[in-house]
Amino acid sequence: MTGPLRDYGAANELHRVANASAFCVVAMRRDKLNQHATLYTFLDGSQMQVNHTRGRADAWHPDWRGTAADTHLGPLKGVALNINARGKA
């Protein structure tokens, strides 16, 4: 078995919190963009943007160029989060 398709700080953290209804992100820097979104920057330079109201997140690495050699740094767009999900009755 091989490693994850996307292997950088933001992608790994996004994978970790995607199914959580609440989470705490351990990042180097946290910037609140507006009332809807927060941008997290990780030690490897990668970033994750969480849109709280839409329940979606994006992750990317600045070294990604779209070549076959750096597919492990590819972006993740519009990943669904459970932060606004309602509990089952």
Secondary structure, DSSP 8 states (H G I E B T S, - for coil): ----SS-SHHHHHHHHHTT-SS-----SEEEE-SSSEEEEE-TTS-EEEEETTTTEEEEE-TT--SSGGGGGG--EEEEE-STT-----
